[in-house]
Amino acid sequence: CCRRLTEPVGEKTSLPPSMLGEIPNHEESEALPGTSLLSEAYGSWHLDDFALARATQGRSLSAMGCYLFRRSGLIEHFGFDAAVVRSFFEEIERGHDDANPYHNRVHVASVLHKMHALLEHTDLLARVAAAVGQGEPLVRLACYMAAAVHDYEHRGVTNQFLVKTHDDWAIRYNDRAVSENHHAAAAFAVLKSPRFNFVQRLDPGCFRCFRGLVISMVLGTDLADHGSILKAFADGSARSRSDGGALGEAAPATEREATVLLQIALKSCDLGHLSLPWETHLAWVALLEEELFAQGDRERALGFSSLSFNTDREKPGASDTQLGFFAGIVLPLFEALVSALPGAAPLVAAVAENHRRWQGATADVKREMREAVEKARSSH
């Protein structure tokens, strides 16, 4: 499988000490900020997002990224310069605006962890690697990268807003997957700089595969393509069954089918807060609602004749439409995930439990949300 093209000159550079501490091997001391939480989360489906943000003083994304690269063996396997890996993650972290209540570095660290959990608890790596003709480490690298950059430089507004305001991004990307195209393109622009290009010695063929997988996964997070991705997945599943494969057993037969499976995986991780404990999930719903209402305020100030869905403070918001969101988006997505990857059953069960809680929710859920988000904010 792919490794670096040539050996670097000189000795390997170790990670410098900083606020987060040097990223350790997992055998080393857990006294460093965040390391204990990262170690516990490594083999678990769940991460306490807000506790990690507090423990790392707001740098949970770079802490998570560096820890996963080290402990999973990617740095050793590819011979990456650990200092450059760290610089890359810190630069990507700087590209996430903490003014965004929802689309910020805490969210992205959570998505990155969920992607790692899928790789650890299912056979996603083996299935995709076989279909794309690459080793599992390269697929893992692409999955971590896509999760880490999938919201890079997010502006806290929807694609619809960018299109309606004729934003430069919308003009550049012809109104299609506007933010997602920017996330991927801007992240790879960062990677071009020698200061941040930790993959510069990858074999060209491996880099093309890596880049292609990352772009496809990031673009797949655009909800506008949700239906077409689920249909492509269903078509591939039907093909597998017609070839005699049992549900959850058939591996993707083509690179396209493998790509769709990875898109399903990252989309599920992007909605990973739906599988978190009820209180944490409520905090994320409240933060999303706050971000959407802020967009609505901007739309009203700009004189929009009608405000975008879920953005009007005077009408039902994201918390009021959760049952419809589960029915139309969430449940079909996670059912597709577990049909392909039975090992994801605990994740899907947690989603189903939160769906059950929403079904029985009363007016008190608004108070619960306020308390949950206040607790989350006090923790980071």
BELNOR-V363183 format. One record per run of one state. SS is the DSSP state (H for helix, E for strand, - for the rest). FROM is the first residue (numbers start at 1). LEN is the number of residues. If there is no record, write none. Layout:
ss={SS;SS}
from={FROM;FROM}
len={LEN;LEN}
//
This chain:
ss={-;E;-;H;-;H;-;H;-;H;-;H;-;H;-;H;-;H;-;H;-;H;-;H;-;E;-;H;-;H;-;H;-;H;-;H;-;H;-;H;-;H;-;H;-}
from={1;4;5;35;43;49;56;60;72;74;79;82;95;105;122;124;133;136;150;159;165;168;173;178;193;202;203;204;220;223;243;255;271;272;276;278;302;318;321;322;341;342;360;364;380}
len={3;1;30;8;6;7;4;12;2;5;3;13;10;17;2;9;3;14;9;6;3;5;5;15;9;1;1;16;3;20;12;16;1;4;2;24;16;3;1;19;1;18;4;16;1}
//
